[in-house]
Amino acid sequence: MCAASGARSISDFTRLAVEEFLKDEASNGTASLNERLRGLDEILAQLNERLRELTNALSAAEATQRESRGARLEQGAIEQ
């Protein structure tokens, strides 16, 4: 999502989103500012949830890899 928008980081993505939001708000008087802010809050909440999911998946993968490595080391010690 960040790379697609040209942002290099989450903070760049957020800044770009707010800048775009403010440009749209200035040119489009029909949308309520509060509604748009709620929309941004929802998007940021979804992004945070996805980051949490990815972090958990990465942690689980790392734990599995460590366990597998440990089992192989134990197996090697038993065979010797």
C-alpha positions in Angstrom: 0.0 0.0 0.0 2.8 2.4 0.9 4.9 1.6 -2.2 1.9 1.9 -4.5 1.3 5.5 -3.2 5.0 6.4 -3.6 5.5 6.5 0.2 8.7 5.1 1.6 7.4 4.5 5.1 4.2 4.4 7.2 4.7 8.0 8.2 5.2 9.1 4.6 2.0 7.2 3.7 0.1 8.9 6.5 1.4 12.4 5.6 0.6 11.8 1.9 -2.9 10.6 2.8 -3.6 13.7 5.0 -2.2 16.0 2.3 -4.5 14.4 -0.3 -7.4 14.6 2.1 -6.9 18.3 2.7 -6.6 19.0 -1.0 -9.8 17.1 -1.7 -11.6 18.8 1.2 -10.6 22.2 -0.2 -11.9 21.4 -3.6 -15.0 19.4 -2.5 -17.2 21.2 -0.1 -19.9 18.5 -0.2 -18.1 15.9 2.0 -18.2 16.5 5.7 -14.8 16.9 7.3 -15.8 14.6 10.2 -16.9 11.9 7.8 -13.6 12.0 5.9 -11.7 12.0 9.2 -13.6 8.9 10.3 -12.8 7.3 7.0 -9.1 8.0 7.5 -9.3 6.6 11.1 -10.9 3.4 9.7 -8.2 3.0 7.1 -5.4 3.6 9.6 -7.0 1.1 12.0 -7.2 -1.5 9.2 -3.5 -0.8 8.4 -2.5 -1.2 12.0 -4.4 -4.5 12.2 -2.8 -5.8 9.1 0.7 -4.8 10.5 -0.2 -6.6 13.7 -1.2 -9.7 11.7 2.0 -9.6 9.7 4.1 -9.1 12.8 2.5 -12.1 14.5 2.9 -14.3 11.4 6.6 -13.3 11.2 7.1 -14.1 14.9 5.4 -17.5 14.5 7.5 -18.3 11.4 10.7 -17.4 13.3 9.7 -19.5 16.3 9.0 -22.5 14.0 12.3 -22.0 12.3 14.2 -21.9 15.7 12.4 -25.0 16.8 13.2 -26.8 13.6 16.9 -25.8 13.9 17.0 -27.0 17.5 15.4 -30.4 16.6 18.0 -30.9 13.8 20.8 -30.1 16.2 19.4 -32.5 18.8 19.0 -35.2 16.1 22.6 -34.7 15.0 23.9 -35.0 18.6 21.9 -38.3 19.0 23.2 -39.8 15.8 26.9 -39.1 16.7 
